[in-house]
Amino acid sequence: MLIIALILFGMLVGAAAQLLLGRGGKGIDWTMAFVAGLVGSFVGGLLASLVSGDGIELRPSGIIGSVVGAVLVTLAWRWWRGRATTR
């Protein structure tokens, strides 16, 4: 059950990152949301939680770090995709 909750949380964070960055009238790319949410949550959430001293518990610092991490992963994904299509 925890794994399902983590996957859903990652998808929500990834979708939030896409909404923050704007989609230009398009819907949410759920594949990107899934990957960016999980990777961003792991990296950003873990780092923010450990730096703030909260440990590995669900705290606001981890949630904010998850969103920031997902935004960074989404930006990197879009940059990489745009770079590959121009060649």
All heavy atoms as an XYZ file, in Angstrom:
632
protein
N       0.820     -1.196      0.000
C       0.000      0.000      0.000
C       0.863      1.259      0.000
O       0.487      2.250     -0.602
C      -0.903     -0.056      1.227
C      -1.991      0.946      1.187
S      -3.046      0.638     -0.210
C      -4.570      1.135      0.403
N       1.999      1.201      0.681
C       2.899      2.348      0.724
C       3.445      2.659     -0.666
O       3.565      3.825     -1.038
C       4.048      2.095      1.699
C       5.099      3.199      1.809
C       4.465      4.463      2.361
C       6.249      2.763      2.669
N       3.738      1.631     -1.430
C       4.279      1.841     -2.775
C       3.253      2.538     -3.663
O       3.588      3.457     -4.414
C       4.732      0.502     -3.393
C       5.937     -0.024     -2.617
C       5.068      0.654     -4.858
C       6.387     -1.390     -3.024
N       2.000      2.135     -3.546
C       0.938      2.779     -4.338
C       0.798      4.244     -3.923
O       0.652      5.126     -4.773
C      -0.392      2.021     -4.177
C      -0.269      0.643     -4.815
C      -1.539      2.800     -4.819
C      -1.434     -0.264     -4.548
N       0.881      4.516     -2.638
C       0.789      5.898     -2.156
C       1.956      6.731     -2.668
O       1.775      7.889     -3.064
C       0.738      5.924     -0.636
N       3.163      6.158     -2.687
C       4.326      6.884     -3.195
C       4.201      7.166     -4.688
O       4.555      8.250     -5.151
C       5.604      6.097     -2.922
C       6.036      6.026     -1.470
C       7.220      5.080     -1.326
C       6.373      7.395     -0.931
N       3.683      6.200     -5.439
C       3.501      6.407     -6.873
C       2.465      7.507     -7.129
O       2.686      8.395     -7.954
C       3.099      5.086     -7.559
C       4.297      4.138     -7.568
C       2.593      5.326     -8.969
C       3.972      2.740     -8.024
N       1.361      7.466     -6.409
C       0.336      8.500     -6.577
C       0.852      9.874     -6.161
O       0.582     10.878     -6.834
C      -0.917      8.136     -5.790
C      -1.727      6.963     -6.349
C      -2.878      6.627     -5.410
C      -2.235      7.286     -7.735
N       1.588      9.936     -5.063
C       2.163     11.205     -4.620
C       3.134     11.734     -5.668
O       3.128     12.925     -5.995
C       2.874     11.036     -3.270
C       3.534     12.290     -2.789
C       2.777     13.332     -2.289
C       4.908     12.430     -2.838
C       3.381     14.499     -1.843
C       5.518     13.584     -2.391
C       4.756     14.616     -1.895
N       3.958     10.848     -6.230
C       4.899     11.257     -7.270
C       4.199     11.791     -8.502
O       4.619     12.786     -9.086
N       3.108     11.145     -8.899
C       2.365     11.615    -10.069
C       1.715     12.967     -9.802
O       1.698     13.842    -10.673
C       1.319     10.598    -10.481
C       1.930      9.353    -11.101
S       0.722      8.177    -11.668
C       0.235      8.964    -13.200
N       1.202     13.160     -8.595
C       0.606     14.453     -8.262
C       1.653     15.555     -8.234
O       1.417     16.668     -8.711
C      -0.116     14.374     -6.921
C      -1.410     13.567     -6.920
C      -1.957     13.450     -5.497
C      -2.434     14.209     -7.825
N       2.824     15.260     -7.684
C       3.895     16.257     -7.645
C       4.379     16.564     -9.060
O       4.621     17.727     -9.408
C       5.051     15.766     -6.738
C       6.286     16.611     -6.907
C       4.614     15.761     -5.289
N       4.507     15.549     -9.901
C       4.910     15.768    -11.296
C       3.891     16.582    -12.069
O       4.243     17.454    -12.864
N       2.610     16.306    -11.832
C       1.554     17.091    -12.483
C       1.583     18.532    -11.990
O       1.406     19.465    -12.781
C       0.194     16.458    -12.219
N       1.818     18.717    -10.693
C       1.911     20.082    -10.144
C       3.086     20.830    -10.758
O       2.978     22.031    -11.046
C       2.049     20.025     -8.621
N       4.190     20.142    -10.979
C       5.351     20.780    -11.603
C       5.014     21.237    -13.016
O       5.390     22.341    -13.426
C       6.535     19.814    -11.626
N       4.280     20.405    -13.769
C       3.889     20.797    -15.127
C       2.931     21.975    -15.104
O       3.013     22.867    -15.946
C       3.246     19.620    -15.852
C       4.234     18.548    -16.218
C       3.587     17.420    -16.978
O       2.608     17.635    -17.686
N       4.133     16.229    -16.836
N       2.027     21.993    -14.137
C       1.091     23.114    -14.040
C       1.815     24.399    -13.653
O       1.464     25.477    -14.127
C      -0.013     22.796    -13.039
C      -0.988     21.691    -13.469
C      -1.950     21.368    -12.330
C      -1.749     22.097    -14.710
N       2.819     24.295    -12.789
C       3.592     25.480    -12.411
C       4.382     26.035    -13.594
O       4.527     27.248    -13.729
C       4.550     25.148    -11.255
C       3.915     24.975     -9.888
C       4.951     24.463     -8.899
C       3.324     26.286     -9.403
N       4.901     25.148    -14.430
C       5.702     25.587    -15.567
C       4.852     25.974    -16.770
O       5.340     26.622    -17.682
C       6.680     24.480    -15.977
C       7.767     24.174    -14.966
C       8.571     22.962    -15.410
C       8.668     25.376    -14.780
N       3.598     25.553    -16.774
C       2.714     25.854    -17.894
C       2.844     24.803    -18.977
O       3.913     24.264    -19.218
N       1.738     24.517    -19.621
C       1.722     23.495    -20.658
C       1.323     24.074    -22.007
O       1.233     23.352    -22.974
C       0.756     22.367    -20.291
C       1.175     21.543    -19.140
C       2.301     20.623    -19.478
N       1.896     19.740    -20.572
C       2.728     19.179    -21.403
N       3.995     19.400    -21.303
N       2.302     18.396    -22.369
N       1.013     25.334    -22.103
C       0.646     25.934    -23.376
C      -0.672     25.418    -23.935
O      -0.795     25.205    -25.118
N      -1.646     25.176    -23.069
C      -2.947     24.715    -23.508
C      -3.062     23.213    -23.664
O      -4.120     22.694    -23.960
N      -1.982     22.489    -23.506
C      -2.003     21.035    -23.623
C      -2.356     20.420    -22.272
O      -2.266     21.057    -21.239
C      -0.638     20.511    -24.065
C      -0.218     21.002    -25.434
C       1.135     20.447    -25.783
C       1.626     21.003    -27.093
N       2.970     20.544    -27.394
N      -2.717     19.157    -22.307
C      -2.990     18.433    -21.072
C      -1.692     18.033    -20.387
O      -0.594     18.354    -20.837
N      -1.836     17.308    -19.318
C      -0.676     16.863    -18.552
C      -0.109     15.610    -19.206
O      -0.832     14.667    -19.520
C      -1.072     16.595    -17.094
C      -1.455     17.897    -16.413
C       0.057     15.900    -16.338
C      -1.999     17.740    -15.024
N       1.195     15.592    -19.408
C       1.895     14.412    -19.909
C       2.156     13.505    -18.705
O       3.045     13.757    -17.907
C       3.199     14.828    -20.582
C       3.980     13.665    -21.158
O       3.517     12.512    -21.049
O       5.054     13.911    -21.727
N       1.344     12.448    -18.567
C       1.394     11.619    -17.357
C       2.673     10.800    -17.259
O       3.113     10.479    -16.155
C       0.156     10.741    -17.270
C      -1.042     11.566    -16.934
C      -2.052     11.926    -17.777
C      -1.339     12.184    -15.675
N      -2.955     12.729    -17.109
C      -2.546     12.897    -15.826
C      -0.698     12.207    -14.446
C      -3.124     13.613    -14.793
C      -1.271     12.924    -13.412
C      -2.472     13.622    -13.591
N       3.297     10.482    -18.399
C       4.578      9.780    -18.329
C       5.630     10.685    -17.715
O       6.386     10.266    -16.832
C       5.014      9.325    -19.744
O       3.982      8.533    -20.303
C       6.310      8.543    -19.688
N       5.669     11.926    -18.184
C       6.608     12.883    -17.621
C       6.268     13.167    -16.161
O       7.170     13.299    -15.322
C       6.603     14.192    -18.412
C       7.647     15.184    -17.927
S       7.560     16.838    -18.645
C       7.634     16.523    -20.367
N       4.993     13.256    -15.841
C       4.583     13.505    -14.464
C       5.042     12.379    -13.550
O       5.521     12.614    -12.440
C       3.067     13.677    -14.371
N       4.913     11.147    -14.013
C       5.312      9.987    -13.229
C       6.812      9.995    -12.961
O       7.256      9.892    -11.819
C       4.895      8.703    -13.959
C       5.306      7.450    -13.267
C       4.670      7.051    -12.108
C       6.323      6.667    -13.772
C       5.037      5.892    -11.463
C       6.702      5.507    -13.133
C       6.059      5.113    -11.979
N       7.593     10.152    -14.024
C       9.052     10.114    -13.881
C       9.558     11.322    -13.097
O      10.344     11.178    -12.154
C       9.728     10.037    -15.267
C      11.232     10.185    -15.159
C       9.366      8.734    -15.951
N       9.115     12.503    -13.482
C       9.577     13.720    -12.801
C       9.136     13.732    -11.350
O       9.888     14.165    -10.471
C       9.062     14.961    -13.521
N       7.934     13.260    -11.081
C       7.447     13.229     -9.709
C       8.228     12.283     -8.835
O       8.623     12.627     -7.718
N       8.491     11.077     -9.329
C       9.231     10.111     -8.517
C      10.688     10.515     -8.326
O      11.204     10.493     -7.213
C       9.143      8.722     -9.138
C       7.793      8.043     -9.046
C       7.841      6.670     -9.696
C       7.346      7.915     -7.609
N      11.350     10.896     -9.409
C      12.752     11.294     -9.307
C      12.879     12.591     -8.511
O      13.727     12.715     -7.617
C      13.389     11.434    -10.706
C      14.787     12.025    -10.623
C      13.423     10.087    -11.396
N      12.036     13.556     -8.817
C      12.083     14.834     -8.097
C      11.739     14.687     -6.634
O      12.351     15.313     -5.771
N      10.765     13.832     -6.334
C      10.408     13.603     -4.936
C      11.538     12.939     -4.180
O      11.834     13.293     -3.050
C       9.159     12.723     -4.834
O       8.036     13.417     -5.231
N      12.165     11.986     -4.828
C      13.255     11.290     -4.151
C      14.421     12.222     -3.892
O      14.880     12.362     -2.761
C      13.713     10.081     -4.963
C      14.814      9.319     -4.302
C      14.553      8.534     -3.191
C      16.100      9.404     -4.769
C      15.569      7.846     -2.564
C      17.124      8.726     -4.163
C      16.858      7.942     -3.056
N      14.879     12.882     -4.930
C      16.060     13.733     -4.800
C      15.744     15.004     -4.009
O      16.367     15.294     -2.991
C      16.633     14.083     -6.186
C      17.759     15.093     -6.077
C      17.107     12.828     -6.878
N      14.762     15.762     -4.467
C      14.447     17.043     -3.821
C      13.870     16.875     -2.437
O      14.251     17.580     -1.503
N      12.939     15.942     -2.277
C      12.310     15.726     -0.969
C      13.281     15.200      0.058
O      13.305     15.639      1.209
N      14.108     14.248     -0.356
C      15.080     13.682      0.574
C      16.110     14.723      0.991
O      16.415     14.872      2.181
C      15.763     12.472     -0.057
C      16.773     11.746      0.809
C      16.081     11.127      2.021
C      17.492     10.687      0.015
N      16.629     15.466      0.020
C      17.623     16.491      0.348
C      17.042     17.589      1.233
O      17.670     18.004      2.205
C      18.203     17.098     -0.928
C      19.176     16.219     -1.699
C      19.593     16.897     -2.994
C      20.383     15.884     -0.867
N      15.841     18.054      0.923
C      15.228     19.111      1.729
C      14.940     18.627      3.143
O      15.155     19.355      4.115
C      13.948     19.606      1.078
N      14.485     17.402      3.273
C      14.184     16.866      4.599
C      15.447     16.697      5.426
O      15.469     17.005      6.617
C      13.469     15.520      4.488
O      12.188     15.685      3.978
N      16.509     16.204      4.799
C      17.741     15.989      5.549
C      18.445     17.297      5.891
O      19.004     17.436      6.982
C      18.671     15.065      4.762
C      18.176     13.623      4.615
C      19.128     12.827      3.748
C      17.996     12.966      5.962
N      18.408     18.265      4.978
C      19.046     19.559      5.247
C      18.318     20.306      6.362
O      18.941     20.923      7.224
C      19.109     20.415      3.955
C      19.451     21.862      4.257
C      20.115     19.821      2.995
N      16.989     20.225      6.370
C      16.234     20.938      7.402
C      16.226     20.192      8.732
O      15.757     20.724      9.732
C      14.796     21.177      6.935
O      14.107     19.945      6.850
N      16.735     18.971      8.753
C      16.820     18.225     10.006
C      15.558     17.470     10.364
O      15.409     17.014     11.491
N      14.646     17.299      9.416
C      13.403     16.584      9.698
C      13.565     15.080      9.618
O      12.674     14.344     10.029
C      12.305     17.009      8.707
C      11.845     18.425      8.950
O      12.013     18.910     10.078
O      11.333     19.043      7.999
N      14.656     14.609      9.052
C      14.812     13.175      8.871
C      13.975     12.701      7.707
O      13.656     13.447      6.799
N      13.602     11.439      7.756
C      12.835     10.866      6.656
C      11.383     10.714      7.087
O      10.829      9.637      7.111
C      13.456      9.538      6.207
C      14.915      9.732      5.877
C      12.731      8.968      5.006
C      15.638      8.503      5.423
N      10.762     11.798      7.439
C       9.350     11.830      7.791
C       8.648     12.791      6.848
O       9.265     13.646      6.240
C       9.161     12.295      9.229
C       9.738     11.347     10.257
C       9.523     11.829     11.677
O       8.664     12.704     11.874
O      10.216     11.345     12.560
N       7.341     12.654      6.745
C       6.575     13.539      5.880
C       6.395     14.888      6.571
O       5.666     15.004      7.550
C       5.214     12.923      5.544
C       4.354     13.704      4.563
C       5.068     13.814      3.222
C       3.016     13.037      4.386
N       7.105     15.859      6.088
C       7.064     17.217      6.624
C       6.895     18.199      5.474
O       7.151     17.872      4.320
C       8.375     17.542      7.354
C       8.705     16.620      8.477
C       7.934     16.990      9.690
N       8.405     16.136     10.780
C       7.844     16.085     11.923
N       6.798     16.830     12.169
N       8.299     15.299     12.859
N       6.500     19.427      5.769
C       6.359     20.431      4.708
C       7.648     20.666      3.918
O       7.601     20.885      2.711
C       5.936     21.692      5.447
C       5.259     21.192      6.677
C       5.999     19.931      7.050
N       8.797     20.587      4.579
C      10.056     20.799      3.863
C      10.271     19.719      2.811
O      10.778     19.992      1.718
C      11.228     20.817      4.844
O      11.319     19.573      5.527
N       9.881     18.499      3.097
C      10.010     17.423      2.118
C       9.052     17.579      0.960
O       9.391     17.281     -0.183
N       7.852     18.059      1.246
C       6.868     18.259      0.174
C       7.317     19.392     -0.744
O       7.261     19.272     -1.974
C       5.478     18.534      0.764
C       4.986     17.283      1.507
C       4.494     18.928     -0.323
C       3.731     17.493      2.316
N       7.795     20.479     -0.159
C       8.304     21.600     -0.958
C       9.518     21.159     -1.764
O       9.643     21.472     -2.952
C       8.627     22.811     -0.057
C       7.339     23.364      0.540
C       9.393     23.879     -0.828
C       7.551     24.368      1.654
N      10.408     20.403     -1.140
C      11.572     19.883     -1.857
C      11.176     18.956     -2.991
O      11.810     18.937     -4.040
N      10.112     18.182     -2.793
C       9.623     17.290     -3.844
C       9.139     18.080     -5.046
O       9.428     17.730     -6.193
C       8.483     16.423     -3.314
O       8.931     15.560     -2.314
N       8.390     19.141     -4.801
C       7.882     19.968     -5.902
C       9.040     20.660     -6.622
O       9.087     20.681     -7.856
C       6.843     20.988     -5.394
C       6.453     21.964     -6.486
C       5.615     20.278     -4.851
N       9.997     21.188     -5.876
C      11.154     21.848     -6.502
C      11.957     20.838     -7.314
O      12.367     21.123     -8.444
C      12.029     22.531     -5.430
C      13.347     23.012     -6.013
C      11.285     23.690     -4.796
N      12.164     19.654     -6.768
C      12.883     18.615     -7.505
C      12.153     18.210     -8.765
O      12.764     18.022     -9.826
N      10.827     18.078     -8.694
C      10.039     17.712     -9.870
C      10.072     18.815    -10.920
O      10.106     18.529    -12.124
C       8.601     17.396     -9.469
N      10.058     20.060    -10.496
C      10.158     21.180    -11.448
C      11.505     21.129    -12.161
O      11.579     21.292    -13.387
C       9.955     22.536    -10.726
C      10.387     23.698    -11.604
C       8.501     22.702    -10.317
N      12.577     20.867    -11.431
C      13.900     20.792    -12.047
C      13.997     19.619    -13.025
O      14.549     19.758    -14.121
C      14.979     20.686    -10.968
C      15.151     21.922    -10.094
C      16.168     21.656     -8.996
C      15.576     23.106    -10.939
N      13.448     18.470    -12.641
C      13.468     17.308    -13.542
C      12.620     17.585    -14.781
O      13.010     17.243    -15.903
C      12.994     16.038    -12.798
C      12.779     14.890    -13.757
C      13.994     15.658    -11.724
N      11.470     18.233    -14.618
C      10.608     18.561    -15.756
C      11.304     19.545    -16.698
O      11.244     19.388    -17.924
C       9.270     19.144    -15.271
O       8.636     18.189    -14.421
C       8.349     19.468    -16.427
N      11.966     20.550    -16.131
C      12.720     21.492    -16.972
C      13.824     20.772    -17.749
O      14.020     21.029    -18.941
C      13.328     22.597    -16.112
C      12.389     23.699    -15.669
C      13.085     24.611    -14.663
C      11.908     24.499    -16.858
N      14.548     19.883    -17.086
C      15.616     19.138    -17.748
C      15.053     18.243    -18.841
O      15.624     18.141    -19.933
C      16.391     18.307    -16.725
N      13.912     17.605    -18.577
C      13.282     16.723    -19.567
C      12.866     17.523    -20.797
O      13.097     17.116    -21.933
C      12.082     16.049    -18.933
C      11.375     15.025    -19.772
C      11.044     15.104    -21.090
C      10.891     13.756    -19.342
N      10.370     13.986    -21.492
C      10.269     13.143    -20.437
C      10.889     13.098    -18.117
C       9.679     11.891    -20.344
C      10.293     11.861    -18.042
C       9.716     11.266    -19.137
N      12.234     18.680    -20.575
C      11.798     19.513    -21.702
C      12.988     20.037    -22.492
O      12.948     20.106    -23.715
C      10.954     20.678    -21.202
C       9.584     20.259    -20.742
C       8.786     21.461    -20.319
N       7.461     21.073    -19.843
C       6.589     21.929    -19.365
N       6.884     23.222    -19.299
N       5.417     21.506    -18.946
N      14.066     20.411    -21.798
C      15.260     20.887    -22.475
C      15.844     19.773    -23.336
O      16.199     19.988    -24.490
C      16.283     21.379    -21.453
C      17.592     21.748    -22.079
C      17.889     22.906    -22.735
C      18.766     20.938    -22.132
N      19.189     22.867    -23.180
C      19.747     21.670    -22.822
C      19.072     19.671    -21.649
C      21.016     21.160    -23.047
C      20.347     19.176    -21.883
C      21.305     19.916    -22.569
N      15.925     18.570    -22.775
C      16.495     17.445    -23.499
C      15.629     17.070    -24.706
O      16.145     16.799    -25.780
C      16.633     16.253    -22.560
C      17.334     15.097    -23.207
C      16.764     14.013    -23.789
C      18.737     14.934    -23.373
N      17.717     13.182    -24.297
C      18.948     13.728    -24.048
C      19.833     15.708    -23.007
C      20.203     13.265    -24.363
C      21.092     15.219    -23.330
C      21.262     14.028    -23.992
N      14.331     17.060    -24.525
C      13.401     16.730    -25.617
C      13.493     17.789    -26.716
O      13.491     17.473    -27.902
C      11.971     16.634    -25.107
C      11.021     16.129    -26.177
C       9.607     16.136    -25.738
N       9.364     15.204    -24.659
C       8.217     15.116    -24.001
N       7.226     15.930    -24.302
N       8.062     14.239    -23.043
N      13.547     19.065    -26.343
C      13.668     20.139    -27.336
C      14.982     20.087    -28.069
O      15.063     20.374    -29.262
N      16.030     19.697    -27.389
C      17.356     19.598    -27.994
C      17.393     18.448    -28.993
O      18.011     18.557    -30.047
C      18.392     19.377    -26.893
C      19.784     19.348    -27.353
C      20.718     19.293    -26.150
N      22.051     19.055    -26.632
C      22.760     17.971    -26.340
N      22.271     17.054    -25.542
N      23.963     17.831    -26.816
N      16.709     17.355    -28.656
C      16.712     16.186    -29.546
C      15.875     16.421    -30.801
O      16.183     15.882    -31.849
C      16.196     14.968    -28.781
N      14.817     17.221    -30.703
C      13.948     17.448    -31.871
C      14.534     18.472    -32.833
O      14.149     18.499    -33.994
C      12.552     17.897    -31.447
O      12.651     19.084    -30.681
C      11.837     16.820    -30.674
N      15.445     19.307    -32.391
C      16.018     20.320    -33.285
C      17.132     19.757    -34.142
O      17.557     20.387    -35.095
C      16.570     21.525    -32.482
O      17.541     21.075    -31.548
C      15.432     22.223    -31.779
N      17.618     18.585    -33.836
C      18.719     17.989    -34.617
C      18.225     17.212    -35.774
O      17.249     16.756    -36.010
C      19.550     17.072    -33.732
C      20.362     17.876    -32.761
C      21.260     16.978    -31.997
N      22.061     17.819    -31.116
C      23.110     17.389    -30.495
N      23.495     16.156    -30.625
N      23.781     18.182    -29.721
